[in-house]
Amino acid sequence: MNEVTINSLSGGKTSSYIAANYPADYDVFSLVRVTDEKCRFPDDKIRRDVEDRIQAPFVGTAEDDTIIYTMLDLEQLIGRRITWVSGDTFEDVIKKKGGYLPNKMARFCTTKLKTEPIASWRHENIVGDAVMRFGYRANETSRAKRMIEGLNERGMTEVKIIVGKHGNGNNKWKTIDYCRPEFPLIEAGLFKDNIEQFWKDKPVRFAYMNNCVGCWWRSPLLLSHMATKDPVKMQWFSDM
């Protein structure tokens, strides 16, 4: 049986470059949702379209609103339907983790908000093995190396997901063979400047600086700047 190919999309220029240049069986994007009405996405028609895609309520996102337009623009550019998924809301994830934001000591945001929703979709919809392409550039070989070092004996990454409920109502967890990772940009020797050059004349809108408005990885100076640029969402992070 041939392996199914999946492009893992974050909404940034690098993973979008992969979607535009390396056609796959599926292009999958995980949307981070919040329930705070102050973060409500401004276009109700598009908001309802997003709800249809993820089959879940969508008020707004903790990421830059532009990321919604990125995915819609990218879909038009590549001529393929992008699969949108979404797990628990960010508020629920924070509550379940103990009531605090992700941080350098507890980096659970990517796992809970991105990886696990895509892994659950993969488990429910794909039979057999899957190859997943990740947007690591040629100067990010250490990231790829860490992932490769964690592969199991079948050469697959593993992810633990909820697959049902036990009789007592507790979640039933299962560790699945998530994917065999590929890093096409490393193989092609492509750097950030190559990616930026590609998008100069393309009709795809991208978020300012970074997708997540209050990302803990950012410097205090940049977070201060974001508090001026997007005060509503930075207030959401402060409230959390």
VENZITA-V999133 format. One record per pair of residues at least 12 apart in sequence whose ideal C-beta (glycine too) atoms are under 10 Angstrom apart, sorted by sequence separation. I is the first residue (numbers start at 0). J is the second residue. If there is no record, write none. Layout:
I_J, I_J
//
This chain:
6_18, 14_26, 45_57, 46_58, 89_101, 95_107, 96_108, 160_172, 161_173, 162_174, 209_221, 213_225, 6_19, 15_28, 46_59, 70_83, 118_131, 133_146, 159_172, 160_173, 162_175, 208_221, 212_225, 213_226, 6_20, 14_28, 93_107, 117_131, 159_173, 160_174, 211_225, 212_226, 222_236, 6_21, 92_107, 93_108, 96_111, 158_173, 159_174, 160_175, 6_22, 7_23, 67_83, 92_108, 95_111, 158_174, 159_175, 208_224, 209_225, 212_228, 213_229, 4_21, 6_23, 8_25, 32_49, 40_57, 157_174, 158_175, 160_177, 207_224, 208_225, 212_229, 4_22, 5_23, 6_24, 7_25, 8_26, 10_28, 39_57, 40_58, 41_59, 49_67, 52_70, 92_110, 93_111, 157_175, 158_176, 159_177, 207_225, 4_23, 5_24, 6_25, 7_26, 8_27, 9_28, 10_29, 30_49, 39_58, 40_59, 45_64, 48_67, 52_71, 89_108, 92_111, 156_175, 157_176, 158_177, 212_231, 213_232, 3_23, 4_24, 5_25, 6_26, 7_27, 8_28, 9_29, 10_30, 38_58, 39_59, 40_60, 91_111, 92_112, 155_175, 156_176, 157_177, 158_178, 208_228, 212_232, 213_233, 3_24, 4_25, 5_26, 6_27, 7_28, 8_29, 10_31, 32_53, 37_58, 38_59, 46_67, 49_70, 155_176, 156_177, 157_178, 207_228, 211_232, 212_233, 213_234, 215_236, 2_24, 3_25, 4_26, 5_27, 6_28, 7_29, 30_52, 34_56, 36_58, 37_59, 38_60, 42_64, 45_67, 49_71, 89_111, 154_176, 155_177, 156_178, 207_229, 213_235, 214_236, 1_24, 30_53, 32_55, 34_57, 35_58, 36_59, 38_61, 41_64, 45_68, 48_71, 89_112, 92_115, 133_156, 151_174, 153_176, 155_178, 156_179, 212_235, 213_236, 28_52, 29_53, 32_56, 33_57, 34_58, 35_59, 40_64, 87_111, 88_112, 131_155, 154_178, 155_179, 156_180, 212_236, 213_237, 28_53, 30_55, 32_57, 33_58, 34_59, 39_64, 42_67, 60_85, 86_111, 87_112, 128_153, 130_155, 131_156, 151_176, 154_179, 155_180, 211_236, 32_58, 33_59, 35_61, 38_64, 41_67, 42_68, 45_71, 57_83, 86_112, 128_154, 129_155, 150_176, 151_177, 153_179, 154_180, 213_239, 30_57, 32_59, 33_60, 40_67, 61_88, 62_89, 85_112, 86_113, 128_155, 31_59, 32_60, 33_61, 52_80, 55_83, 57_85, 60_88, 61_89, 86_114, 87_115, 150_178, 31_60, 32_61, 33_62, 52_81, 53_82, 54_83, 55_84, 56_85, 60_89, 61_90, 84_113, 86_115, 87_116, 150_179, 30_60, 31_61, 32_62, 52_82, 53_83, 54_84, 55_85, 58_88, 86_116, 150_180, 31_62, 52_83, 53_84, 54_85, 55_86, 57_88, 84_115, 85_116, 86_117, 149_180, 30_62, 51_83, 52_84, 53_85, 55_87, 56_88, 84_116, 86_118, 50_83, 52_85, 53_86, 55_88, 83_116, 84_117, 86_119, 147_180, 49_83, 84_118, 86_120, 146_180, 31_66, 48_83, 50_85, 82_117, 84_119, 85_120, 147_182, 30_66, 49_85, 84_120, 122_158, 146_182, 30_67, 83_120, 84_121, 121_158, 123_160, 143_180, 28_66, 82_120, 118_156, 122_160, 143_181, 144_182, 84_123, 118_157, 119_158, 121_160, 122_161, 123_162, 143_182, 30_70, 84_124, 118_158, 120_160, 122_162, 142_182, 28_69, 117_158, 118_159, 119_160, 143_184, 28_70, 82_124, 114_156, 118_160, 119_161, 140_182, 143_185, 115_158, 117_160, 119_162, 139_182, 142_185, 143_186, 26_70, 114_158, 115_159, 116_160, 28_73, 115_160, 133_178, 135_180, 137_182, 139_184, 140_185, 28_74, 114_160, 115_161, 131_177, 132_178, 135_181, 136_182, 138_184, 139_185, 26_73, 61_108, 129_176, 131_178, 133_180, 135_182, 137_184, 138_185, 26_74, 110_158, 128_176, 129_177, 130_178, 131_179, 132_180, 133_181, 134_182, 135_183, 136_184, 137_185, 110_159, 127_176, 128_177, 129_178, 130_179, 131_180, 132_181, 133_182, 134_183, 135_184, 136_185, 137_186, 10_60, 62_112, 128_178, 129_179, 130_180, 131_181, 132_182, 133_183, 134_184, 135_185, 137_187, 138_188, 26_77, 38_89, 61_112, 122_173, 128_179, 130_181, 132_183, 133_184, 134_185, 136_187, 137_188, 138_189, 139_190, 10_62, 18_70, 132_184, 133_185, 136_188, 137_189, 138_190, 139_191, 9_62, 10_63, 26_79, 28_81, 29_82, 30_83, 32_85, 35_88, 122_175, 125_178, 136_189, 137_190, 138_191, 15_69, 19_73, 23_77, 25_79, 26_80, 27_81, 28_82, 29_83, 30_84, 31_85, 32_86, 34_88, 35_89, 121_175, 122_176, 136_190, 137_191, 10_65, 11_66, 15_70, 18_73, 22_77, 24_79, 25_80, 26_81, 27_82, 28_83, 29_84, 30_85, 31_86, 32_87, 33_88, 34_89, 35_90, 121_176, 122_177, 134_189, 136_191, 10_66, 18_74, 22_78, 23_79, 25_81, 26_82, 27_83, 28_84, 29_85, 30_86, 32_88, 33_89, 34_90, 119_175, 121_177, 136_192, 137_193, 9_66, 10_67, 12_69, 15_72, 16_73, 19_76, 20_77, 22_79, 25_82, 26_83, 27_84, 28_85, 29_86, 31_88, 32_89, 33_90, 34_91, 118_175, 121_178, 136_193, 10_68, 11_69, 15_73, 18_76, 19_77, 31_89, 32_90, 33_91, 136_194, 10_69, 14_73, 18_77, 32_91, 118_177, 9_69, 10_70, 32_92, 33_93, 117_177, 118_178, 134_194, 8_69, 15_76, 18_79, 31_92, 117_178, 8_70, 15_77, 115_177, 10_73, 18_81, 53_116, 114_177, 8_73, 6_77, 6_79, 8_81, 8_82, 86_160, 6_81, 8_83, 86_161, 6_82, 5_82, 31_108, 29_109, 31_111, 32_112, 31_112, 30_112, 31_113, 29_112, 30_113, 29_113, 28_113, 29_114, 31_116, 29_115, 30_116, 29_116, 28_116, 29_117, 27_116, 28_117, 29_118, 27_117, 29_119, 29_120, 25_117, 27_120, 27_121, 25_120, 25_121, 27_124, 25_124, 112_211, 9_109, 25_125, 24_125, 109_211, 108_211, 9_113, 25_129, 27_131, 8_113, 24_129, 7_113, 23_129, 24_130, 25_131, 26_132, 108_214, 7_114, 23_130, 108_215, 23_131, 108_216, 8_117, 23_132, 106_215, 7_117, 101_211, 105_215, 106_216, 21_132, 104_215, 5_117, 101_213, 103_215, 100_213, 101_214, 102_215, 103_216, 18_132, 101_215, 102_216, 5_120, 17_132, 100_215, 101_216, 5_121, 17_133, 18_134, 17_134, 3_121, 14_132, 16_134, 17_135, 14_133, 15_134, 5_125, 13_133, 14_134, 16_136, 3_124, 13_134, 14_135, 3_125, 12_134, 13_135, 89_211, 2_125, 3_126, 11_134, 13_136, 3_127, 5_129, 6_130, 7_131, 8_132, 9_133, 2_127, 3_128, 4_129, 5_130, 6_131, 7_132, 9_134, 76_201, 0_126, 1_127, 2_128, 3_129, 4_130, 5_131, 6_132, 7_133, 8_134, 13_139, 76_202, 77_203, 0_127, 1_128, 2_129, 3_130, 4_131, 5_132, 6_133, 7_134, 75_202, 76_203, 0_128, 2_130, 3_131, 4_132, 6_134, 73_201, 75_203, 1_130, 2_131, 72_201, 73_202, 74_203, 72_202, 73_203, 72_203, 73_204, 71_203, 72_204, 73_205, 70_203, 71_204, 72_205, 69_203, 70_204, 68_203, 69_204, 68_204, 69_205, 100_236, 67_204, 68_205, 69_206, 100_237, 66_204, 68_206, 101_239, 65_204, 66_205, 67_206, 100_239, 65_205, 66_206, 99_239, 65_206, 69_210, 98_239, 63_205, 64_206, 65_207, 63_206, 62_206, 63_207, 66_210, 63_208, 65_210, 66_211, 90_235, 94_239, 63_209, 89_235, 93_239, 62_209, 63_210, 89_236, 62_210, 63_211, 64_212, 90_238, 61_210, 62_211, 63_212, 90_239, 60_210, 61_211, 62_212, 89_239, 60_211, 61_212, 62_213, 60_212, 61_213, 62_214, 61_214, 21_181, 21_183, 63_225, 20_183, 21_184, 17_181, 20_184, 17_182, 63_228, 64_229, 17_183, 21_187, 63_229, 16_183, 17_184, 20_187, 16_184, 64_232, 20_189, 63_232, 14_184, 62_232, 7_178, 13_184, 61_232, 5_177, 17_189, 59_231, 60_232, 5_178, 7_180, 16_189, 59_232, 4_178, 38_212, 61_235, 3_178, 6_181, 61_236, 2_178, 5_181, 13_189, 59_235, 2_179, 4_181, 6_183, 16_193, 17_194, 20_197, 13_191, 16_194, 19_197, 61_239, 12_191, 15_194, 16_195, 19_198, 31_210, 13_193, 14_194, 31_211, 13_194, 16_197, 12_194, 13_195, 15_197, 16_198, 19_201, 11_194, 12_195, 15_198, 19_203, 12_197, 13_198, 16_201, 18_203, 12_198, 15_201, 15_203, 12_201, 15_205, 12_203, 38_229, 39_231, 12_205, 38_231, 11_205, 12_206, 37_231, 38_232, 10_205, 11_206, 37_232, 10_206, 35_231, 38_234, 35_232, 37_234, 38_235, 11_209, 37_235, 11_210, 33_232, 35_234, 10_210, 35_235, 9_210, 10_211, 37_238, 9_211, 33_235, 35_238, 35_239, 33_239
//
